Amino acid sequence: MARDSRAIFVSYPVADKESGSFHRAFVNLSYRVPTLLRHFATVGILFCAMLAFGLQTNAEQANAPATRGSFRTVSDETGRTVRIPVPVRRVVSLAPSVTESIYALGLENLLVGDTDYCDYPEAATKIHKVGGATNPSLEEIAQLRPDVVLVIKSLNRLETVQQLERLGIATYSTDPHSLAEIRSSLRRLADVLGNPAAGGALDAELQQKEELLRQKLQAVQATRVLFVVWTEPLISVGKHTFIADALVHAGANSVVDSSQDWPQISLEEMVRLQPEFLVFANNHSESVVRDVEALAKRPGWDLLDSVKRRKFAVISDAVNRPAPRLFTAVEDLARQLHPEVFAESSVPAQPNPVPKGPN
């Protein structure tokens, strides 16, 4: 019986936490005193070891980062419900505009992967690449162990989002269609990534830039423009796109009134519309000049007054991305369309007099 009793005492630390048999182990007191003392000594040693182990474990847990059992539920900009780990430490971006936004928010330390086309800022080109925006490598993404993958509805495929969900990877989608929605999207993105203050600061900065431009242009008449996405076939922008809204903020109106995002326009319709300006997006204005000279010799294009008079504006291709740089591209376009409101005063500014203090 003494051997059986010892077996019960020894197994206690593992088995008896849930069984509650600790007190039952002392029911039979028919042992010899030395044997009983040995049992007490054994239990005491094991109890102290357990206590020390428990204290060490608690200390390690207190100093460890937050567990991945913590989540928050958010709605993305397409209305999907997404469970986001808290805190977010690792992010993969599947859109150049989203990558730009992450850098503009100052949260690039979270970025562990992006696409082959994420080329701004320069640092983004050095991030681990997971393929194209429409055909990323799911294997590459999974190996990066992201807490969340960021996409944009206008570029990334729903199939990609569904495949990531099946892998248990959270996917948050943005979907801005105007400058105001871009600012709102930045605030929401910053909040999802755990730094709402960064979103608020960037929003305030962009809103101030937008307001200053609005004040400058409040008295001008909007210029009728054709935004040229592609020349052959001729493709422009629809009225519900963020680019069409950007044109309005630059003191322009698109002559194309289409509910399609990227409508194809016939040359006959283009000639009928007779835009005052052609607007091109390109980082290399020299190549656009050559293109316009070539367009002037093409049938149909040569009937446009804007081509004959070389009325065209070239802005950065940042206008093609719903990200913070778009606001700078909008101001650049406004300067080209309405240079009179940006003309610097010919009278040099006089320095403020310096007050004389006591000698």
N, C-alpha and C positions, 0 to 999 in steps of 0.2 A: 504493500500500500504506500510505503514511503516513496518508492520509485514512481508510482502513478502520481503522487502528490507533486513530486519534483517536476514531472512532465507538465502538469497543469501550470505551475508557477512559471516555468520557462516559456511556455507558449503564450502566456498572458499578454505581453506587450504587442503581439501581432494580432491575436485572435480576439482578445477580450475587450477591445475598445468598443465594438458594436454589440457583443454578446452580453456584456454587463456581468460576467461571471467572476469579477474580481472579488467581491465579498463572499461568494459561495466557496472560494478556495480556502477560506478560513473556518469553514463549518466544522470540520473534523479536527479536534484538538488532542487526539490520542497519540500524537507523535512524542518522541523523546525530545527534551528541551534542546540539546545540541543540534539535533536535526532541524528543529523548528527555527533555531537561530540562523542556521545556514540558509534556510529558505528565505528568512527575512533579509539577510545580507544580499542574497542573489537578487531579490526583488528590488532592494534599495539601489543596487548598482545599475540594474536595468532602467529603473525609473529616472535616475540621474542622467544616464546616457540619453534617454528619450527627451528629457527636459533640455539638455544641452543642444541636442539635434534640432528640437523645435525652435529654440531661440536663434540658432544659426540660420535655419530656414526662413524665419520671419524677417531677420535682418537682410538676407539676400533678396527676399521678395520686396522689401521696402526700398532697396537700392536699385532694383531691376526696373527697366522701362515698362510702360503700360502694356498689359497683356493684350493679345489679339482677340480676347473675348469681348472687348468693348467696341460697340458700334453705334452709329447714329443713322437714322433714316431721313433721307432728303428726297425732294422731287427735282429731277433735272429739268432742263428747259423744253423738253418734249413731253413732259408730264409723267415720265416713268418714275417709279419709286425705286430708290437705290439705297442699299445698306453700305455705308462707308466706314471703314475701320477708323478708330480714334486711338492715338493720333495718326494722321497720314504722314508716312515717312518716305514712300517710294511711289513715283508717278511715271507713267508712260503717256506721251502725247502722240496722237495719231493725226494731227493736223498742224500745218505751219502756223496758222493764226493762233492756235491754242498755245503752241510753243512760245511764240512772241509774247503772248499775254502773260505766261508764267514768268518770263524774264522781266517784263515791264513791272510786274508785281513784286519783283525781288525775291521770288520763291524758287529760283533755279536750283537751289541745293536739293530740292526734292526730285528733280528730273533725272531719271535713270535710263530713259529710252525715248527716242522719237523717230520720225520717218526720214527717208532719203531726201525729202524735199524741204525739210526744216533747215533753212539756211540763214535765218536771221534771229538774233545777232550772230556774229561769227562764232561765238562759243557754242552755239547750238549745233554747228557742223561737227563738233567733236564728241557729241553725245552718242551713245551706243545706238546704232540704227536697226530698226526692226522691219524694214521694207517700205513699200509704198503706202499711201493713205488708203487706197482702195483694196490693196492685196497684201496686208502686213503678214508677217510670219507669226502665227499663234504660238509656235514653239519658242521663238525668240522672246516673245512677250512673257510667256509663262516662266521661262528661266530667269527673268529679271525680278520675279516675285513682287509685282506692283501691288500696292494697296488699292489703287484705282487707275483705270485707263480713261483718258480724256479724249472725247471725239466731238465732231461737229456734224450736225444733221445734213447740212448742205454738201458735204464732201464724203464722209465715211458711209459705208454700207450697213444697213440694218443687219445683214447676215453676219458681219463681223461682230457686232454687238451681241447678237444671240449666241455665237460661238464662244465668245468670252464669258458670257453668263453661264454657259454649260460647263465651263472650266472652273466656275466659282470665282471669277474675277469681276469685281465691281466696275461698272462702266458708266461714266457720267457724260451726258451730251449737252453741248451748248447749241443755241439756235437763234442768233441775233439777226434782225432784218432792218435795223436802222442804227444811227449813231447813238440814240438814247438807249436802245436795247443792247448795244455793245458795252456801254458804260454799266448798265445793270448786270450784264453777263459777267463783267469783270468783278463786280462786287460779290456776286453769288459764287464765282469760282474761288475767290480769295477765302470766302467763308467755308466752302467745302474743304479747302486745303488747310484750314485751321488758322488763318490770319486775316480776319475781317478788317482789321485796321489798315492793312495794306490796300485792300480794295477800296475802302473809303477815301484814302489819300489819293490814289490814282484817279478815282472818279471825280474828286474835287478839282484836280489839276486839269483833266480833260474838259470838264464842264466850264471851267474858267476860259480855256482856250476857245471853246465853242461859243461862249457868250461874247467874247471880245470880237470874234469874227462876225457874229450876227449884228453887233452894233455898227461895225464898219460897212456892212452891206445893206443895212436897213433901208437906205434910200435908192439903191440901184435897181434897175429893171433886169429881171432874170434873162440870161442869154439862152437862146434855143440851141441845144447842142445834140450831137449824135456821138454817143460813146461807142467806140469801135473795139469790140472784143476780138473780132476776126474779120478779115477782108474778103476772103474767098472760101466759102460763101460768106456773105456779110452777116455777122452776128452782133447783136447789141444786148442791152440789159432791159429787163422788164421793170414795171413800176413798183413791184413789191420787193425788190432787192435792196440790200444795204448800199449798193453803188448808186442806185437812183436817188436814194435819200442823201447820199454824200454830195451828189450833184446839186441838189436843192440847197444844201448848206454852203456850197461854193458860189451861190448866186447864179445857178443855171437850172434849166429844165430840160429833161430828155424829150426829144421829139417823138420817141417811140412810146406808145401807150399800149402795152401788152401785159396780160396777166401771166404770161410765161416768163420764167426767170431769164432764159437766154434765147430770145426769139430770133429767128432768121428773117432778114428783111430783103425784099427784092430790090433790084437797082431802080426799077420804076417807082416803087414806093419811096425810096430814098430821095430820088429827084423831086418827087411831088412834095416831100416834107421840107426840102431846102433848109437844112440846119445852118445856123450862123457860124458855128464852130464845130470842128471835128476834135474829139478828145481821144488820145491814145495813152495807154499805160505802158511805160517801158523805162527801164533804168538807163537806156542808151539813146538819148535824143537824136544823136547823129544818124542812127539807123532809121529812125522814124522819119527824119527829113528825107532820106533817100526813098523811103516807102511812099511818102506823099508825092514826091516828084514822079515816081513811077505811076502812082494812082492818077495823076493828072493826064496821063496818056492813055488811060483805059476808057473804053466806051462806057458811058453811064456816069462814071466818076467825073469825067471832064465836063459834065453838065451842071455840076455843083458850083455855086458861087463861092462857097467856102474853100473849095479846092483851087479855083481860079485865082482867088485872092490870098491863097496860102493862109487861111484862117484856121489854125489848128493849135492845140495845146498838148504838151507832153508832160505827164506827171509820173511819179514813181509807181512801180507796180505794187506798191504797198496798198494802193486803192483796191486791189483785188482780194485783200485779206481783212476780215472784220476784227481788227486788232488795233491797239493804240496808235500805231504809225499812220493809220488811215486819217486821223485828225490832222496830221501834218500835210498829208497829200491833198486834203480838202483845201487847206489854206494856200498851198502852192497853186492849185487850180484857180482859186479865187483871184490870186495875184495876176495870173495870166489873162483871165477873162475881164477883170476890172482893175487894171493898173492905176487908174486915176485915184481910187480911194486909198491906195497904199503909197502914193507919192510922198516922199520925204519933203519936209519944208526946206526951201532954198535958203532960209535965214538961219544962220548957225545959232544954236542955243547959247544963251548968255549964262555964264556961271553965276551961281548965287553968291551975293556979297558975303564975305566972311566978317562976322561981327567982331569988333575990337574989344578985347578984354582988358583988364587992368594990367599995367606994366609990372 
